Every structure is written in C-alpha cells, then in structure tokens.
C-alpha cells in the first residue's frame, strides 16, 4: 500500500475559459491558470503558502485524508449510457 503521509491531494478541472484546482485536504486552498501545467505550478505554490500561513498562525497541519485515483472505464461502456455508469 502506498504511503500518502507527505502528499496533499487536489482536484483539477478544465473549463472552456481556464483551469482550476482545489485541495481536498486544505479547505480554501485554490489555484487557477490557463493550462493544466500552470495550475499545477500555482497549486504547488498555493499549498506551500497555505501551510506556511497555518504554521505562522499556530494551527495544526492536517494529515492527508483523501486519496485520488482513477478507475479504468471502457469507451464502449461510456458510449452506451454514460450517466448510468456513475450513478
């Protein structure tokens, strides 16, 4: 089993105009950018700044509690009824 002790999970979302991300373990920690690479760079900086701020305020750094992963879904299943797969 992988250790996630030193990892912070975040979600990335692409929209028609930009990309954004937010941390699952650090509420309020967000980043935006025009590309996924830019968002990843900004998210690293946002996490670093967020954790520095928590330390300065004397707050406990939360242990990572989320794990993000992917599940393989065959294209043929998605074509049949994409909503039913994720309900």
Secondary structure, DSSP 8 states (H G I E B T S, - for coil): ----TT---EEEEE-SS-EEEEESSSTT-EEEESSHHHHHHHHHHHHHHHHHHHHHTT----------------HHHHHHHHHHHH-
